[in-house]
Amino acid sequence: MMKKYTADELSQMVNDYIAQLKFDRHPTQLYEPIRYVLSMGGKRVRPTLMLLGYQLFKDDPETILNQAAALETYHNFTLLHDDLMDHADLRRGRETVHKRWNANQAILSGDSMLVLAYQYMSTCPEEKMRPVLNLFTRTALEIWEGEQYDMDFETRNDVSEDEYIEMIRLKTSVLLACALQIGAIMAGASQEDADNLYMFGEQIGLAFQLQDDYLDVYGDPEVFGKSIGGDITSNKKTFMLINAFNRANEIQAKELHRWVNAETFDRNEKVKAMTRLYNEIGIDRLALQKIEYYFNQSKRYIDAVRVDETRKTELRAYAERMMKRKY
């Protein structure tokens, strides 16, 4: 019997594979930021999920490293554009591409990463090409639909929780779901198993993003790797803020509006005041309950995948670790 890899071993396999990718085309200025951003590491959640999804059915995940690298390249392309749109100076503790180079370079190199992602993804066997590329393309479009909703929400104070959940499903969840389903497709899984893995990834993705919202307020900055309260200071419509608006009493709502509409403020004072309001309204407990809800939902779908339970152990353990993260 062939070796079963742990999630950490698969993640390292992805890192090693990405490290040896050659960007030897010209002009070098176009490819240098790509090399830079891929060398930053990161959690490699998406390619690791793809390999774990594949490993449920087959024992040679190293054969789909090109597809795993495609997904990580695509994900990092979205971050280049995200950072530019958000005017973010740091990513994983290092300067963002637009900060280190310039905005035009971030756009050009980012767009090239999108093309490279398709190039890597399309190296799959011909019989898998159509379902893989159809899913990848649909997912890529959905992510930008989610981004548009996110932008639209910036100018609204009446965003409902359901609208927010749909936005994060598109912006975050579908890529995790896509990773798992491509892994299943590449391993020759049945449509039913591939669909259940997709739904598992989608529910995990919702819990993962809500946890991000929670950690931005309640995380430890030392562990989180950046200052907490970034979403608060930028008035980002998160699960926390939306529910605070929807559940606040008259006095709390007045204070929320005052802080959200303040053009000048002391950052620490605003973060402290908003966090206090969240605590008063019970948003911290609400967020934790919602994270737990989606995580429990995800278990139904992994339970339904028809492979021996022992094959699911590593994927289940990885999902548990994702939910227990502090950053």
Buried (B, 14 or more C-beta within 10 A) or exposed (E): EEEEBBBEBBBBBBBEBBEEBEBEEEEEEBBBBBBBBBEEEBEBBBBBBBBBBBBBBBBEBEBBBBBBBBBBBBBBBBBBBBBBEEEBEEBEEBBBBBBBBEEEBBBBBBBBBBEBBBEBBBEBEEEBEEBBBEBBEEBBEBBEBBBEBBEEBEEEBEBEBEBBBBBBBBBBBBBBBBBBBBBBBBBEBEEEBBBBBBBBBBBBBBBBBBBBBBBBBBBEEEEBEBBBBBBBBEBBBBBBBBBBBEBBEEEBBEBBEEBBEEEEEEEEEBBEBBBEBBEBBEBBEBBBEBBEBBBEBBBEBBEBBEEEEEBBEBBBEBBEEBBEBEE
